[in-house]
Amino acid sequence: MPVILWPNLAALSEAAAYAIAAFLRSLDPVSNSVPDPVPRGAPAPSFAMCVVPPGN
């Protein structure tokens, strides 16, 4: 999963932000199943990525 750098988003013009929103709203919704949450400490049934902020 690529990281979205917030400075890039912070520098968007209002027009660019509205253009992105319009594009996303123009897409058809996806239909896929979402797995149930995994309880804390339980093994994940498939690949899972966990991002832990520094100091935690």
C-alpha positions as CSV (number, residue, x, y, z in Angstrom):
1,M,0.0,0.0,0.0
2,P,1.6,3.3,-1.1
3,V,1.9,6.0,1.5
4,I,0.1,9.3,0.7
5,L,2.4,12.2,1.7
6,W,0.3,14.8,3.5
7,P,2.5,17.7,2.2
8,N,1.4,16.9,-1.3
9,L,-2.3,17.0,-0.3
10,A,-1.8,20.2,1.7
11,A,-0.5,21.9,-1.4
12,L,-3.5,21.0,-3.5
13,S,-5.5,24.0,-4.8
14,E,-9.2,24.1,-3.9
15,A,-10.0,23.5,-7.6
16,A,-7.7,20.4,-7.7
17,A,-9.3,19.0,-4.6
18,Y,-12.8,19.5,-6.0
19,A,-11.7,17.8,-9.3
20,I,-10.4,14.8,-7.4
21,A,-13.7,14.6,-5.4
22,A,-15.7,14.8,-8.7
23,F,-13.7,12.1,-10.3
24,L,-14.1,9.8,-7.3
25,R,-17.8,10.4,-7.2
26,S,-18.0,9.5,-10.9
27,L,-16.7,6.0,-10.3
28,D,-19.1,3.1,-9.9
29,P,-19.2,1.6,-6.4
30,V,-17.2,-1.6,-5.9
31,S,-18.8,-4.8,-4.7
32,N,-16.6,-6.8,-2.5
33,S,-16.7,-8.6,0.8
34,V,-15.0,-7.1,3.8
35,P,-13.6,-9.5,6.4
36,D,-14.7,-9.4,10.0
37,P,-12.5,-7.6,12.5
38,V,-9.8,-9.7,14.1
39,P,-9.7,-9.5,17.9
40,R,-6.6,-8.0,19.4
41,G,-3.9,-10.7,19.8
42,A,-5.6,-13.2,17.5
43,P,-3.8,-14.3,14.4
44,A,-4.9,-12.6,11.2
45,P,-6.4,-15.0,8.6
46,S,-4.4,-13.4,5.8
47,F,-1.7,-10.7,5.3
48,A,-2.2,-7.7,7.5
49,M,-0.1,-4.6,7.8
50,C,0.1,-2.7,11.1
51,V,1.6,0.7,11.3
52,V,2.7,1.7,14.8
53,P,3.4,5.3,15.4
54,P,6.7,6.1,17.1
55,G,6.6,6.1,20.8
56,N,3.9,3.5,21.1
